Amino acid sequence: MITIEPYINIIIALLGLAYPILLQVIARLDEKYESENIATLFKTEWEWKAFRYTLVASLISVFIWSFKFEPLIEIDGLNFLIENSATLLIALSATLLVISFFFFVGKVIKYYTPYSIIPYLIKGHDTSKSEIKFFPALADLLLLSIRKQQTTISRTLSDFFYLAFRNVREKP
């Protein structure tokens, strides 16, 4: 029999402790940058979606395991897998949850630091098919840096906007 308690403890810890703290950090993004665009852009990131989906999948797998259904079929050589399929599902979903959690925390750190979010958003703009997806967030950062008199950030963003508008003008 496979021990399931460590996996359930991981799921409970991430649901009860990490998820509320990370939601608070995301809410503070709006206050920190004074921009709804950045918080909205964050919620479109795959790491945010993956973390939420793996959390839900983990909770569903624990719910299924709690019923302790008897196996419906028996196949020689696969009986161990069939009998422990709910437990294996919890182990898999908890592992994926932890992996997605680390990716999610990395993305939060990237968004929370102005010196890492600006190059990230500029790179996203350069590789994006949508020309205006990242523009509002970058414009909000430019206005905030001007208001707070952060000259290095203002210069970086103004250079970006200058090049972006020059590229638009030069297009046939």
Buried (B, 14 or more C-beta within 10 A) or exposed (E): EEEBEEBBEBBEEBBEEBBEEBEEBBEEBBEBBEBEBBBEBBEEBEBBEBBBEBBEBBBEBBEBBEEEEEEEEEEEEEEEEEBBBBBBBBBBBBBBBBEBBEBBBEBBEBBBEBEEBBEBBBEBBEEEEEEEBBBBBBBBBBBBBBEEEBEEBBEBBEEBEEEBEEEEEEEE
